[in-house]
Amino acid sequence: MSGDPKDLFSKFDPLIAERQALLDSGVRDPFSIVMDEVRSPTLALIQGRETILLGTYNYMGMTFDPDVVAAGKKALDDFGAGTTGSRVLNGTYQGHKEVEAALRDFYGTAHAIVFSTGYQANLGMISTLAAKGEYVIIDADSHASIYDGCFLGDAEIVRFRHNSVEDLDKRLGRLPPEPGKLVVLEGVYSMLGDIAPLKEMVAVAKKHHAMVLVDEAHGMGFFGKHGRGVFEEAGVEADVDFVVGTFSKSVGTVGGFCVSNHPSFEVLRLVCRPYVFTASLPPSVVATAATSIRKLMHAAPKRAHLWKNSRRLHQGLRELGYQLGTADAQSAIIAVILPDQDRAVRLWQALLEGGLYVNLARPPATPAGMYLLRCSLCAEHSDDQVGQILAIFEAAGKAVGVI
Amino acid sequence: MGATMSDRAETFARVAELIAPFNKKGATLGEDTTFAGDLEWDSLTVMDFVAAIEDEFDILITMNMQAEIDTVGQLVDAVETLKA
């Protein structure tokens, strides 16, 4: 054989061209922002300018909590920079057991398993729980990690229309009764910031004898009496079999987990490939996570301030004339809907030049082909900052001509 | 007891009717018309359309099955099998 190999990158040429055309129009690349300095959970230096952060998922502002940072430093000194090993070999330190204990206490469950990221938690749980011939039933707007968990496993995958209780009921009703079934739901859907009708959905799943997994990535910390998530607020704790979550949002570091009361849960440590075949989290990370989780148990004033911020931003943006993803503030995510990529990127850039960072989200990550500027609030945003955020949105929106 | 030709033709006609609202390009529909290529459907359109087909025939087409279906003819065959 001779000649050049077939270029495997050629399939990406249309995307490369689209991106280049966007950059040629003079806008900055929304997916290449660098934070040169991070001064607090709500402030960073971006290209020499102090910028308010409104797109970090750092809901409870724990990243700079002094107790959390101190715990990480101590673990770094005492246990070193990394474990260099799998949880099932040399990678389980005292700190990994402590963070799992903190999770059991936070959720009031018998078991907790920690993964190296939230993405891997969904990969591991979904692909391991449902085997060939069994069924995973997912919401059409599920996060990529849920879809990828399905693709990693061998089960049959069924989708229902986003947040439709009736559609879920119908699809479960069409499945054969014998095989095992796992219904996967999210407390908060992160693109539009809408929450799931978990009370009704969990009841439907139970009616059809399915097990239920709820991903509370965007709900942990500030929904429900103990801050466990939307499932706690919905009063369905007893009927949810597995709760998946992440350390990279309210907890303020990185990592993923699943908690459960299932009596056989611990066997996952032997059979769950995304748990077994990867290195465990560094000691400093599990120490910061454990400290943060224990502090989140007593964070009622922070929760209240976060909700106040979210409601105020939602109302303020609505009054400015922006179209939002939800009719009211359902979570700490407020999504501004733009009609097309051009206006979305221009508004995004105008906000950044005004000193405000938000997330730009575009298809295929978004539902129904939408272009979104996604804002996520933090309990550490001051009242003054929320006022500044609204002022920046007003000036930028008028300059770009979208309000 | 395989389906008769007229059953299949009826299913094809019903599938074609359900494709119509999603057929923004006005592509001509035949056995070999492809969803991704000829109709240029993205994954969101596929989701809406599959849900419509499932509800019409009271069946489930899992994502695993969907991955094997490229053409209108293959979909009609799948529907025939599933409702049998």
Interface residues (C-beta under 8 A of the other chain):
Chain A: Y135 A140 C150 E156 I157 V158 R159 F160 R161 D167 K170 R171 R174 L175 P363 P364 P367 A368 G369
Chain B: D42 S43 L44 M47 V50 A51 E54 D55 D58 I59 L60 T62 M63 N64
